[in-house]
Amino acid sequence: MKKIFLALVFATILWSCKTINAPTSVLSKSKEKVEVNINLNDVKNDKVFVSINPPSIVTDTITFRLPKMVPGTYSNDNYGRYIDDLKAYDKKGNSLEVKRTDTNSWFIAKAKTLDKITYWVNDTFDTETGKDFGDEDIFSPAGSNIDADKNVMLNTHCFVGYFTNFMSIPYQLTVSHPAQFWGATSMIDQDSSVTNDVFISSRYAELVENPIMYAKPDYTTFTVDDMEILIAVYSPTGKFTAESITPEMKTMMTAQKRFLGNINSTKKYSVLLYLSTSENDALGSGALEHPMATTVVFPERMSKEQLITLMKDVVSHEFFHTLTPLTIHSQEIQNFDYNAPKMSKHLWMYEGITEYFSNLFQINQGLIDETEFYSRIAEKIENSKTMDDMIPFTIMSANVLTKPYKDQYLNVYEKGALIGMCLDIIIREKSNGKKGVLDLMRKLSNEYGVTKAFNDEDLFAKITELTYPEVGDFLKTYVAGSTPIPYETYLEKVGVAKVSLKIPASIFEKDGKQYIAKTDKKSEIIINSDMPLNDFFTNLGLVAGDIIMAVNDKTYTSDNVDEILYDCDNWKENAPITLKIRRNEVEQIIKGTVKLPYEEIEGLKASDSSKSALKEAWLKD
């Protein structure tokens, strides 16, 4: 049952990392600032008005841009396509000549006289198709929502652009908003009024690292060690609240802090959770990371159990990005170019190590058991086999914006995490269990850091210097090289081997086909006739052609067919179940118990007790 739910999410889920600094060439008379004003009081057709006052400009012309890409999404999203009616004015209110030179750029003449530019910003959520994330669609957590008097997901890179050569001077952002709105963010509001917020950032890159979610206040705060954490939730129907998910989030983030120890120095962190409906709303699921915040988007229709499970996996992944690339990163990230980005070779570390840690810390801190951890590793091995295992990871990373490499991007969460696992096992073996890959990341953070980037070509040599020759050999052969990784060889070192396991399968799906479908003539759900039914159906006496009307008193139609795919994840073996169906135009009530279908898979299990000491060091130290 879990597989069908996760399969739906996997199709649209992404994680991400963010930039640290930006190009720093400034041509102004003094250290001035860029003043940005966003008006959330006057929303027209899901658009808001933005005005920007530039610093003093000493050149005859200037170019204003919205980002083509923000780091971490690994796609050219062209945020300029959501900008309408951009105009420029001098101090007397006269219009200046503006020429749009490409999707994201506007050339402004007589720039020395420029006093203000204005434009309208469209939101992205209600334009999503759910089919082309990273191409036509903006990945939802990197997008925007503008719903008058209800919610504004203000990812600042969607609303605020920059002037060429003025990216390193301060930005002052003023947001006017309805009194019932409250802006959830890690930034500090400099204005005490209830209808106006003022935020100061040292440079453009810092501003776009700080999202704000405006809605009716629904948040909690708590402290873990010396880190203040904010959990803010927007749930359109009120199904979820910040308070309802905070206990699990606090447990998880406390465990993460314990796992990282003093390697993490974050003082404030915000989790902004937007729960989407199914109509004209965000269709992507996942999160976008920032140094002090993460924006998260999930469907509101999922159960609390499903939401908490995904929040644990996704938000923990995003929080581990505070280690890499937010602390450990290359020049390509340090000096990120928002309109002509150059990719680093090391997505295996930025995303792979991060994803590995998001699973390892859970077994390390007792949040999951060994069986679940091995199941996750086995699933990643299987998922990685669906990708091209012959493409060197460094080449894929450096070229991830173009085909055929962009089609391999999701492997950063599969093979990338497995690379992290293998490195961890090698280091554990060579150090007699005393050190692991977390120790390596600690050393790299001391060697480099937030303001000091490494050169892409130098990283492998530095890692080898800090660890063992065998680590360097692995990186050259399996990360920079095209040789597939023999995972069994490395798992054998910690006594883990392949086994055949019998696990619950999906109730409503098999081999990419579904047992249920929408009827052609009515808004109903019918049991398909083109595939043999599994044990769930036969145990209840259901047959092909039956119309499923309700389960456990919840009504289902073709309009909410997706919900049954989510709800079945909570149906337990032998639990009582009641269905209302129609067969041959006659309604019936069927009562019985849940019998789950099972399938045999290739899994993993600790089977060599002679390796238990190294295994325990790997998983628990």
NULUMMAR-848345 format. One record per residue: z, x negated, y negated of N, C-alpha, C in turn. Coordinates in pm, whole numbers, plus 50000, padded with zeros to 5 digits. Atoms other than C-alpha are relative to their C-alpha. Layout:
<torvos>
ZXYZXYZXY/...
</torvos>
This chain:
<torvos>
500004991750120500005000050000500004991449875/499955008750118500774971849767498644994249970/501295006650019497324957349821499065008249913/500954992150079495374986649677500415000149854/499535000250139497574987149367499684986749935/500255013050058497304949849315498524997149986/501445002150011493584950449380499455006249874/500444993450122493124975049096500394991849878/499535007950114495174953548864499294986649992/500595013449998493634920548975498644999749934/501344999550057490224932148859500024997949849/499965000950146491414932248498501124991349948/498825007150047494504910248489499664985549966/500185013850043494544877148306501304995249939/498905005950072497124853248176499424989949903/500615008550101496804828747896500974990349938/499225009450078497994799947683499424999649860/500414999550140497724793547311499984986249938/500165012650069496964766447061501264996049924/498845005250071499464744746880499684997749854/500375003150138497704732746568498555003849976/501394996950035494384736746390499464988849914/500575010350087491944714846195500684999849864/499185001350121493624701445883499264992749890/500705005550114491114694645609500075010049886/499754990550107492064710645278499344995349871/500645003250127489974711444961500505009649893/499444991450104492204727344698500674991349896/499405007750109493774717144371501464996750026/498595002349972497294719544508500365006550133/499524993949876499364729844806500315014649974/499824986050030498824766844756500195008050127/499874991549882498844796344996498925010650001/500904988749983496634823645132500865012650012/499224987650001498004858445058499195011150068/500664989549923497124885845308500795012949988/499364986850007497864922845263499325009550097/500514990349903497454948145546500685013349973/499474986750033497874985145470499935009250121/499944991049884498995006145767500285014449960/499734986450048499675036645548498725008449990/501264993050023496025045345497499024996650112/500875002449885494355046045839498855009949996/501194991550002490795059245840499144997050122/500835001649880488935064646167500434987850082/499445011349925491225039746342499654986649936/500235012450073490555013646075501074998349893/499045002850107492964996545834499364990549899/500555007650112492304979845501500774986949985/499415013350017492914942645451499444993849874/500455007850117492784922645129500644986250007/499545013949993493104885045100499754993049868/500105008350120493804863544796499964985450042/500155013949955492544828044852500754990449909/499485010450091493944795544711498894996449902/501025004750094492104778144429498944992050075/501115006349930488684767144549499214991449903/500685009350091486914737144397498544997750039/501405001249958483594740644582499215012149950/500854989150051480654762344474499895011550100/500094989649898480554780944803501134998350100/498955000449897483004789445081499595009550112/500264991149886482774805045426501325005750049/498854992949944485254830845552499675004050142/500284997449859485604835545927501135007650069/499104994949897487244856246197499764991650124/500205008549882487804837846527498905005150093/500914996949890485044836646782500795001050130/499185000649879487694829047040501414996049961/498645005150011491434825147061500344993250131/499745007549877492694799547311500855007850097/499264993049897493984812747638499215011350062/500814989349944491434840547681498784994550072/501115006849934488674816247786498735008549999/501214992050017485944839047653499675000749852/500454998450138483874842247338500055014849964/499774985850025485194875247205499445004849866/500644996450127483744874546850500755011349928/499184990150068486474892546657499365005049869/500694995650121484164894446355499245012950018/500774987749978482314923446519500825012549970/499154988650031485294945746440500305001149849/499805000150145485104938646064498875007849932/500974992150074483354963545833500164997949849/500044998950145482344963145468500794988949930/499315011150065483564928445370499404997649862/500435001950137483404923444993500834988949935/499315010750074484334895444751499955003249851/499894996750142485484898244388500544988049923/499385009950089486254875544093501185006349928/498784995250066489284879143866499765012249912/500344988450083487464905043652499605012250083/500364989049913486744926743950498525001050028/501435000049974483064917843961499724995650143/500385003549863481414916244301499314986450003/500675012749977480364882244430499045001650118/500974999349892477404876044657500644995950133/499495002649866478394877845026498865001550099/501054999549899476024869945310500614997250136/499495001949865476944874645674499054990850075/500885010049937475604843845850500015000650152/499974997149857476684852846203501075010550024/499064989249969478964877246382501364998149937/498635002850043482134860146265500114993349863/499975008350121481144842945937499335007049882/500544994650125480554853445575499934988849896/500235010050104479074829945314500245006549864/499654994450130480494835844964499554990549890/500495008050113478724823344651501005000149885/499135001350118480424812844325501484999950042/498675000049941483514804644526501104995649903/498985004350097485264788044230500615011749926/499514988250072485624822644076500625010450093/499534990149902486744840044398501485003249979/498614995450019489904860744345500505007950120/499554991249891489954884444643498835003750090/500954993749909488104895744952500685011950065/499464988149933488554929645119499085003850115/500794995049888487414945045446500835009950080/499354990649908488214971745705499954994250141/499905005149864489334963146058500035011750099/499994990549889488454984246362500914995050111/499215004449885490704984146666499104998450122/500795003249880489564973247013500345008750120/499574993149878491554993847265499105011750037/500734987849967489585026047235498504997750019/501415003049972486235008147277499824993450137/500095007049872487064992247613499325008650107/500634993349886484945000947915500714996950131/499305004149879487134982948166499144992450098/500925006649907484124965248317499654985849959/500545012850048483334935148101501004991849920/499025008250069486554917748000499534985550002/500505013650013485674883347873498534999849967/501404999250037482204895647784499875010349888/500104989650103481714928947604501375004549952/498664995250034485354939647614500934988549960/498905009150031488254921747446501095002250104/498864999049909490984914347700501155006949925/499114991150074493524941247605501174993149929/498895006250071496584919447529499584990949885/500525007950111494344899147296499315008849897/500684990650088493024930447125500955007049905/499224992950101494334956346882499955015050022/499964985449999495364992546859500395004849862/499664993850128495405013846545500065015050023/499794985849976496865048246605500945005049890/499264996450121497985063746275501345006550031/498634994749992501745070046252500624999250140/499455001149866502205061446621500184985450042/499925013949955501395025346699498894991749939/501005010050034499614994646568500364987250076/499845013049934499274964946803499274990049913/500565008750101498754938546541499994985650050/500285014049969497514907346710499334994149877/500425004250134497084888146388498604994049995/501345005650001493864870646493498935010849995/500944988850010492214905146509499845004949856/499954994350134493084912946146499784989849889/499975010050105493284880345956499034988650031/500915011249985490544854645906500464988049921/499655012350070490484820545746498814994849920/501025006650081488574801145482499764986050056/500335013449954486754770245599500724989649914/499275011050067488844739245512501335004149940/498704995850053491944759845425500895005350111/499244995149886493594763545765501414994250009/498705006749987496574740645711500965003249887/499084996150106498074756645401500735012750039/499204988349961500724784245414499255013349985/500484986250006499854820445480501185009249974/499004989650024501874849245335499395013450039/500504987349951501324881545525500935011349956/499254988250043502444914345366499425012150071/500444988049928502274945945576500745012049943/499424987450046502864979845415499815010350109/500054991349883503665006745669500865012449981/499154988150008505165041445722501454996650029/498575002949988508945043045708500475000650145/499554998949860509205052946076499544988350085/500465011849926507405021246182501014988649988/499225012550000509294989946279499164989450068/500845010649946507554957046340500774990750092/499395009049902508604939246658499254986850000/500635013150010507914902046621501074989250003/499085011250008509504867746639500064994249859/499955004450139508724862046272501165006849927/498884994650079511414868246008499445007449879/500444991850113510774896445760500764995749874/499385004650124511404883445407500275011449901/499854988450089511414918645255500975009950064/498964991449944514424941545301499635014849999/500354985850008512594974245232499535005150137/500364994049871511774998745514498515003150008/501444996950000508115002445416499144987849971/500765012150034507104966545346500604988150073/499565012149932507284934845554499244988149943/500625012350049506614899545433500344988750097/499825010949906506094870545672499314987549945/500545012850048505534833945584499714991050120/500395009549896503644810045811499524987149935/500345013050059503054772945751498514997349998/501445002249990499364774945848499395011550079/500704989149931496734797745999500365000550148/499725000249857497374786646357501385005750032/498664994449978501044795846323499985015149982/500094985550021500194830146185499435007050122/500644993149888497884838846474500774998150130/499125001149884500574827646719501105010549998/498904990750015502814855946599499515014449991/500404985950001501794891146703501135008949950/499024990050045503534921946562499605013350063/500274986649949503824955746732500785010249918/499394989750085504464984746494500055013250075/499804987049937505875017146631501415004849961/498624995450015509015038446623500904990250075/499195010549937511825013846701500445003550142/499524999049862512445009747074500104985850052/499855014149964513874975647147501434996950039/498695005549970516774956047287499964985149971/499895014450017517994920947223501154994950088/498925006649927520054897147432499814985049988/500045014650012520824860147445500194993550136/499875008249880520294835847729500224985849954/499605012950055522084803347658499895000949847/500134999350145520994796847298498675006149958/501294993750031517724816547317500195015049980/499954985850029517514850747150498725006650050/501154993349940515224874647337499925014449951/500284986350045513674906847202499065006650100/500874991949914512214933347435499645012649921/500464988250073510124959347248498985007550084/500864991849914508334988347419499365011249919/500674988050049505735013647311499515007750121/500354991349888505505041647569499625013649941/500454987950071503385070947437500745012750038/499314987849957505135097647646501514998250010/498585002749987508545081047645500454997950143/499665002149858508385074648020500884987850018/499215012249992509785039847971500624996849864/499365004950122512165025247714500364985350019/499575013949991513214989947632501284998850081/498735000449929516664997747763499815001450150/500194997449857515275009548097499514987850077/500515011949929513624976048176500784987449967/499295012050045516014952048002500864993550108/499175006949900518454946148293499204990750090/500835008449914515674933048518499394988449922/500575010750081514094913348234501054989349969/498935009750028517424897148150500294991550123/499795007549876517974887548514498914989750019/501145008949979514494872548532500024988349902/500085010550101514624853148205501204990750007/498855008749977518124840248279499694990350113/500385008649887516784827048610498984989649958/500995009750047513844810648434500654988849920/499305010250079516124792948190500784990550091/499275008649906518254780248479499044990750072/501005008049929515154768248660499484988649914/500555010150090513794749548357501054990149950/498955008850053517134735548241499714996149856/500155004350140517024714847923498564996849962/501405002450033513244711247945499475010449902/500424989350091512964744147751500935000449879/499204999950122514104744947387499665011849910/500364988350078512744778747274501255007049949/498824993750060515204795447033499865015149987/500224985750014513614829746995498735003750074/501154996049920511254848547222499925015350002/500204985550005509764883647196499005004250107/500914993849904508184904747469499585013549942/500524987750060505964931947318499195007350105/500624992749891505084957347587499355012949949/500774988150035502344982847519499575006850129/500364992349881501935010047782498885009649964/501204992650038498505025747775499845012750082/500414987949929497305060447864498614997450056/501305002149935494065065648052498835004649914/501074994250082492075081747768499864992549869/500275007450124490475061047490501104990149968/498875009150017493065034147540499714987250077/500165013049934493544998847671499855001950151/500274999149857492174994548022500324987050074/499665012749937493024958048085501504998850018/498585002249974496354947248230500294985150001/499635014050002498154914648172500734996449873/499225004650115499574893947890499304988349932/500515011350079498704868947618501194992549944/498845008250034501104840347554499914993749862/499825007150127502344825547227501274991650012/498815008549988505024799047162501325007750000/498744992650008507664825147077499845014850034/500224985949969506184857747206498945001550106/501114996449913503984874647459499685014749979/500434986050005501944906547425499615004150140/500204995349864501834927147743499415014049996/500594986749989499644956947833499945004050147/500074994249867500084978548144499795015049989/500144985450002499235014648236501365006950004/498734992650003502045039048158500225007850128/499884991349884501295058848475500684993450119/499385006549885502755032748711501485003450007/498574997449980506225037048857500814988749939/499135010550054509195017748726500024987950093/499985011149904509264996949045498764991249985/501245007550017505624987248998499994992549868/499965006550131506124979748629500904987750002/499055011249996509154957748691499434988550082/500585010549916507374938848970498964992149923/501055006850075504394931148748500564992749878/499385006750114506564923248447500634986850044/499395012449950508444897648656498954989150020/501035009949970505254880648767499244995749875/500855003050114503234883048447500784993949885/499235005350113505904877648182500604986550035/499475013249962507444849148379498914989549989/501135009150017504004833048392499834996249853/500225002750142503644836648016501124991449943/498895007950053507104822747946499894985450043/500155013949956506354791748154498924992649923/500975006650088503474785047916500704992649886/499285007750101506154772847675500094985350041/499995013749950506094741947898498614993749988/501385004550014502334738247923499095012149986/500395010950088500164739747722500734999649866/499374999450132502554748147439500784987349967/499365012950022504454715647488499094988650045/500875010449945502154694747711498565004949991/501364995150022498524697747601499104988649953/501005010050037495314679047524499575001649855/500524999650137493544671747197499185012749976/500824988050015491214701347262500845012149961/499104989050034494194724847233500714997349868/499325003650126496014705946958499125002849879/500934998550112492934707046736498975010850031/500884989449956491484739946850499115005049886/500964994750096488354751746670499715014550038/500104985849968488334789746653498565005050009/501384995449996484564792046611499044990750074/500805008949916483244762046806500944993150098/498955005549915485884757447076499464990350106/500295009449893485844728047316501125001250103/499024997549896487574733247648500524987050062/499385011249931489964709347820499665000450148/500265000949855489504697248180501185004850084/498764999249923493014706248277500615014150011/499494986649971493264743648342500835000250127/499175000849879494694733548681501474998549962/498625001750045497814723848485500445011649911/499594989650095497854748848197500255013350069/499874987049933497314779248419500514998650143/499605001549861497754766048773501474996750018/498585003749992501114748548734500875011449950/499254988850057502294777648519500125011450101/499984989349899501324803048787500864995950120/499185004849889502934781549057501485001449965/498604998850041506204780048862500465014649996/499614985950009506154817948810500345005850137/499634996049864506394821349189501144991450055/498985008949946508484790649273501395003249946/498674997750056511294799449033500665012150064/499424987849942511734833149204500654997150135/499345004049876512434817749544501134990349970/498995009850038514384789549379501285006749951/498854993250059516664814149198500455012450078/499554989149914517004839249481499495013849964/500544986950037514864867049329499085005450108/500784995949883512584867749636500424991250116/499645008149883513034855249992498814991550045/501055009049953511014829750188498785007650050/501114992249947508924856350358499065004449888/500824995650113507734869950025499284988249935/500625011750061507084835249885498824995150085/501105004449913504994825050188498855010049996/501054989750009503124858150165499154997949875/500735002450125502184850249805499104987750012/500805012249983501014815249896498815002850091/501094996849907498964828450190498945008449930/500954991550073497394854749962499174991749903/500755008650092496434828049710498984991450075/500965007749920494824807349984498795008750035/501104990949966492774837550094499165003349877/500754996850123491834846749735499154988249955/500755011950043490764811049663498734998250080/501175001349915488314812949953498845008749953/501074991650054486394840049768499284993349884/500615007650109485614814549495499234988150058/500765011949959483364783749507500954988250009/499015010649978485644757549661499424986149982/500645013150013483134729649603499884995549854/500095003750142483184730349221501254992349960/498825007450047485484702949086500725007949892/499234991850093488284719748897499894995049856/500125005350136487964696348600498695004049935/501304996050054484274704748559500005014949969/499904985750026484934742048591500785002649872/499154997950117487674739548328499274996749870/500675004450122485614720348074498835008949963/501194991650024482724744948112500285014850025/499594986649960484674777148166499395011249916/500574989750086482934795347879498575003750040/501404997649963479514793648046499865002050150/500304998049858478054805048377499404987250058/499294991849902478384797548661501514997950000/498585003949997481784783148574500935011149956/499124989250047483184813348387500295009950112/499774990949888482774833648707501074994850094/498985006049916485244809648871501374999649932/498775001350079487914813748604501255004950073/498804994549937490274835548808500604990750105/499475009449903490634806849054501104991249942/498905007750059492994790248805501345005650044/498754993849955495634814948927500164999450151/499965001049854494784809749293500034985350041/500055014149964493604774349369500814991549901/499215007550099495224762349045501474999450039/498604999649957498644773749169500204992050128/499905007549876497964758449511499934984949976/499985014150041497164725149344501414996049960/498615002650039500614727149186500914998950120/499185000449878502164734549526499814986950075/500265012449926500474704849692500604987849929/499405011050077501524681249413501525000050016/498554998849983505084694249444500434994450135/499655004749866505144687549818499824984950012/500215014549995503674652549777501164992649932/498935006750075506274643149515501335001350074/498774998049923509084658149726500034990350119/500045008849884507974638450032500224985449961/499905014150040507624605349848501374996749940/498705002650061510994609249674501165004350090/498984995349905512854620949987500695012749950/499494987150044513274655349830500695000049866/499215000850123514914642949510499245004849876/500804996450116512024650549273498895009550042/501124991149975509274676449242499095000549879/500964999250110506504687549009500685003949869/499274997050123509064701348762500504987249935/499595013050055510384665948724498844993249932/501195005750064506834654448650499755006649865/500264993150126506434681148382501054996349895/498955004450093509734670448229499654986449941/500395013350048508504634648207498815000749905/501164998550088505184645648057500405005949865/499564994150128506984666547795500714989649914/499365010950075509014635947699498974990049949/501055009450037505884614347688499165005449885/500824993750104503934639047476500875009949922/499184990450071505284671247322499185008849909/500654989950082504494698747074499014993849901/500845005850105503014675546811499184988050047/500745011649949501614648047036499175004350120/500904995849893498564655747249499524988050081/500575010649918497094635847535498465000949995/501465000049985493454625947581499675004850141/500364994349871491784645347860499774989350107/500375010249902490484613848029501184991750048/498865008749969493914597348035501075006650087/498874992849940496024624348201500264995750145/499785003449860495474615648567500684986450015/499385013449993496344579148508501465000649960/498614998750044499504589048321500855006850107/499264993249895500574613048597500264990450117/499845009749891499994585948858501064989749966/499005009750047502044561548653501415005850010/498684993650001504924586548635500455004450138/499654995149866504804595649006499674989650106/500335008649887503114579149306498484998850013/501455001549980499664565549400499385011650076/500524988749921499294594249649499705012149912/500264989050094499484619049360498664997649930/501275003450064496654600949183498825001850094/501074998249902494584600849501499675014850019/500224985649985495074638249539499215005649882/500684995050120493994645149180498534995949998/501395004950001490864623649213499165007050107/500764994549887489864638349550499815015149992/500004985449987490754675049520499935007749868/500064993250130490914682849146498774995549922/501215005250064488274660048996498844999550099/501055000749898486374658949326499635013650054/500514987549947484514685349523500505002950142/499494998049865486464682449848501005011450004/499024989249986488264714749954501354994650044/498645004649967492024710949985500395004650140/499504996049867493374710550345501475004549988/498664995250030496404732250267500954998550119/499145001149882497664731050626500664986350008/499465013649996498144693350596501234998749912/498875001250093500464696750299501155009450038/498944990849957502344727450427500724994750123/499385005849880502954709150754501124990249963/498995009650044504964683250560501355006649978/498744992750020507574710250486500245010050113/499734992149880507394726150831499455014049998/500574986650011505274756250734498624999950064/501274999549928502344766850953499435014149998/500664987049991499834794950995500555008150117/499624990749894500914825451195499245013049980/500604986750010499504859751270501115009949970/498984990650043501444886851090499445014249997/500364985950009501384924751110500695005949878/499434995350125501864940050767499455013949965/500524987150044501524974550604498694998249924/501295000350068497954980950492499945011249897/500184989550100496635003050216499845013650068/500154986549947496945040250280498615005649973/501224993350045493835050150089498774991049994/501145009050014491555019750116499914990650120/500225009849895489984997450380498624993949981/501275007450010487304970650353499195004249878/500694996750125486494980349996499595014649988/500334985750006486025017450080501285008249994/498834991450013488385045849998499905012250091/499944988349914489505073950226499915013049920/500044988050083489555098349932498964998349891/501015000250105487035107749665500135012549915/500084988050083486425132249383498925009250057/501024990549955484595163949482498915001349895/501144998950090481185170349330500115012149907/500064987650075481715205949215501285003549926/498724996150059485405208749132500844987649968/499115011050038488155187548983501044998250109/499135000949885489615179849324499824986650072/500035012249920490355151449567499765003950145/500364996649864488705153049908500154987850091/499935010849901489285132650224498604997350052/501375003849964486095113550304499725002350148/500424997749862484115120250620499204988550058/500895010849955482235087250642500744987950054/499265010949938485005065550791501165005750081/498884995249917487595069951071501314999449923/498754999450075490965080450931501064991150064/498955008849950493955057250961501225008150045/498824993549943497415064751103500705009349903/499354991350097498715079850779499435014150010/500664987049998496165108050795500165006850135/499954993749867496135113751172501405004550037/498624996349970499935114451194500365013449938/499724987450068499965143850950499015011050037/500984990149959497055161451114498945002849895/501024998350103494785156950812498634996750058/501355002449950491055157850869499044998449883/501035001650102487905148950678499625013649943/500354987550067487025175350422501205007249942/498814993950060490625184950345500074996649851/499785002250143491325189049975501494997449978/498615003250031494555171549867500325005849863/499654993250125496165193849601501304994549940/498715005050049499715180049579500684992150110/499175007749907502055154949741501404999549943/498604999750044505825158949722500145007249866/499944991050116505345186649462499324994549875/500785005150113503195164849233498545003750021/501384995549991499755179549163499044988649971/501035010250022496715157149192498635006849987/501384995550017493195163549067499124987649979/500885011550025490145141849003500334993449867/499655005850130491495136748651501124989750011/498925009849985494565118148778499994993750139/500125005749867493205104849106500594985950007/499455013549999494265069749004501505000050026/498544999749986497905080849003500445000250145/499614999849859497965087949373499914986150062/500125013649952496835052149430501204991549959/498785006750043499845040349231501225005750074/498814993649944502325065849369500214996750146/499855002449856501585058249735500714986850028/499315012749982503035023549682501495002150024/498584997049984506455040449685500305008250126/499784992349878505935059650010500434990450111/499415009049902508115043350275499815005150142/500144996649859507745042550653501075009850044/499144989649944509255073750819500685008849895/499444991350104510175089550485499365013850010/500594986649997509695127550468498935001549892/501094998050096506495138650294499465014250017/500554986549999505075172650199498695000149922/501304999250066501415178550117499555014549990/500684987350016499675208949979498514997150006/501435002749985496055209750097499245013350005/500854988549974493135233550120498974996050104/500935002849891491115234450441499205012750028/500874988349979488145257650481500405011549908/499664990450106489185275250158501365006550020/498664994549976492685282350295501034989449965/498945009450039495715265950133501054998950110/498985002449899498285250150364501054990449946/498935009750027501605231850338500224992050127/499805008949886501905202050569501244991549976/498785008050010505315186250628500054990250117/499895010149896505925154450819500674987549947/499455012850045506845117850782498864990249976/500995010250032505015087850647499874990250116/500305010549903503365065850907498984990849936/500875009350071501905035350744498984993850095/500955007949922498725018950870500394985349991/499675014249999499144982550965498744991850028/501115009049973496814952850978500554986150032/499615013849968496994917751119499354990649901/500525009850094496614889650871500464986050040/499585013849979496844852050875501024996749893/498935002750095500174843650714500594986250021/499315012849991502624814950683501455002350040/498604998949958506014808650837500574986050022/499335012649972508524780150851500304999350149/499895000449854508324769251214500474986750055/499595013349954509334732451231501354996649936/498645002150052513104728651192500274985549963/499785014050033512804690851178499634997049855/500415001950140511284694850830500825008849904/499264990150080513924719650705500654993849876/499355006250116515654694650474499014998649884/501005001450106512444687350282499575013749949/500364986550041511564724250283501045005849905/498934994850086514944733250133499984993249863/500115007150129514524706549865498845005549919/501184994450065511074720349787500275013649937/499834986150045512174756449754501275002349921/498694996450056515784754549640500554990049898/499425009850093516444722149446499345001049861/
</torvos>
